[in-house]
Amino acid sequence: MLEKISIGKMAKLNNVSVQTLHHYDKIGLLSPSYTDPITNYRYYSIKQCASLDFIKYLKYMGFTLQEMLEFFTKEDAKSISKLLDEQIHLIDQKMNDLTQMKRTLEVASKNYKTYMQIQNMGIIERNVLPDRKIYCYDGKKNIYEDHLETYEYILRELRNQALIHQFPTSYFCNVGSITRMETIKQRKLTSTEIFMLVDAHFSEIQGIEILPAQEYVTIYCDQFSNERDYAFKLIDYIEEHKLEIAGDYICEVIIELPEWTHAERHMIMKLQIPVKKNSNNS
């Protein structure tokens, strides 16, 4: 005759709590196999350790208790195989989400470190920047009107488009605006277009553009109200050093600092104009 195992001993044998076994019993996942007709005490069988081992196995694989119940109620291998495949797909999604979350953290960490290393705002530098791919959205309204209000509305629209195209949330940490070359050459800072940096594999979506690798004159700016003056400062530098504007003006948001007063965004921006040697001076 098989030994009758009390709930306390069953819990100890399997390194689980008594409360856990009570819960499994309550939901019908694993109930004691024998009830004493006189005392009404309920006992487990040592054979039920196999079921408990399987529950732990399924728990390790990420299944919920409800999903485990499905395992125990389905008796055909095809149904169980389907549940396993669904769990694999779910794990793949979670791994992708974690990868994107890690990327967001890495970008944010890199940008904050860049911010901490900035000696002074408003200092012009010359840098060769690599190829970058962006998704650009035209909101049809000049973001430099009404201060940041227009920008905020267009940013909502950009994020809605991003959801439609299923861009990862991590892309929202790198946004900016574009003033096209013909406009900035006329010393006009007007733009209806904002963008987000995207990964290289996106190419078939309308609105994807490439910012080519080349030399840029750049300057950091920490106030939206200062951007126009800083942008013209870049143009003055280009003219003074006999360079030529070679592409669109980019205002890239590097980081957003916490704004505890619930006022407007506090953005650290990197203003960029691609340049080349003036052909008239070669």
Disulfide bonds with the S-S distance in Angstrom:
none
